[in-house]
C-alpha cells in the first residue's frame, strides 16, 4: 500500500511538474509575442512618423520655393518700375534742359 501511494504521489507530482513546465513554456512564448508585438508596433509608428516628416519637409521646400519665386517676381517688378522712373526722369531733365536752353537764348 505504501508503495502504491508513493507511486501515485510520484505520478501526481510528475504530472504537476509537467503542467507547470507547460505553463511556463506557454507564458514564455506569450512574453516573446508581447515583446515582438510591441517592437513591431513601435517600428510601424516610427515608419509612419518618418513618412509624415518626409512629406512635411517636401511641402516646406515647395513653399520656400514658391516664396522665393514670388520674391524674384516682385523684385523684378520693382526694378522695372525704378527703370521706368529713371527713364522718365532722364527724359524730363532732357526736356527741361532743351527748354532751358531755348529760354536762355531768348533772354540773351
SVG drawing of the C-alpha trace seen along z (x, -y; Angstrom):
<svg xmlns="http://www.w3.org/2000/svg" viewBox="-2 -139 25 141">
<polyline fill="none" stroke="black" stroke-width="0.4" points="0.0,0.0 2.8,-2.4 4.5,-1.6 1.3,-2.3 0.8,-5.6 4.3,-6.6 3.9,-5.7 0.6,-7.6 2.2,-10.6 5.2,-10.5 3.0,-10.2 0.9,-13.1 4.0,-15.2 5.4,-14.4 2.1,-15.3 2.0,-18.6 5.6,-19.3 4.8,-18.7 1.8,-21.0 4.0,-23.7 6.6,-23.3 3.9,-23.6 2.5,-26.7 6.0,-28.3 6.6,-27.5 3.3,-29.0 3.9,-32.1 7.4,-32.4 6.0,-32.3 3.4,-34.9 6.2,-37.1 8.1,-36.8 5.0,-37.6 4.3,-40.7 7.9,-41.9 7.8,-41.2 4.4,-42.9 5.5,-46.0 8.7,-46.3 6.7,-45.8 4.2,-48.5 7.0,-50.9 8.6,-50.3 5.4,-50.9 4.9,-54.1 8.4,-55.3 7.9,-54.5 4.7,-56.5 6.3,-59.4 9.2,-59.3 6.8,-59.3 5.0,-62.3 8.2,-64.2 9.4,-63.5 6.1,-64.8 6.2,-67.9 9.8,-68.5 8.9,-68.2 6.0,-70.6 8.2,-73.0 10.7,-73.1 7.9,-73.7 6.6,-76.6 10.0,-78.1 10.5,-77.8 7.1,-79.5 8.1,-82.3 11.5,-82.7 9.8,-82.8 7.3,-85.4 10.1,-87.4 12.0,-87.4 8.9,-88.3 8.3,-91.2 11.9,-92.4 11.8,-92.3 8.6,-94.4 10.2,-96.9 13.3,-97.1 11.2,-97.7 9.4,-100.5 12.6,-102.0 14.0,-101.8 10.8,-103.5 11.1,-106.2 14.8,-106.8 13.9,-106.8 11.1,-109.3 13.3,-111.5 16.0,-111.5 13.5,-112.4 12.1,-115.2 15.6,-116.5 16.4,-116.4 13.3,-118.3 13.9,-120.8 17.5,-121.3 16.3,-121.7 13.6,-124.2 16.0,-125.9 18.5,-126.4 15.8,-128.0 14.8,-130.2 18.4,-131.3 18.7,-132.2 15.5,-134.3 16.9,-136.3 20.3,-136.8"/>
</svg>
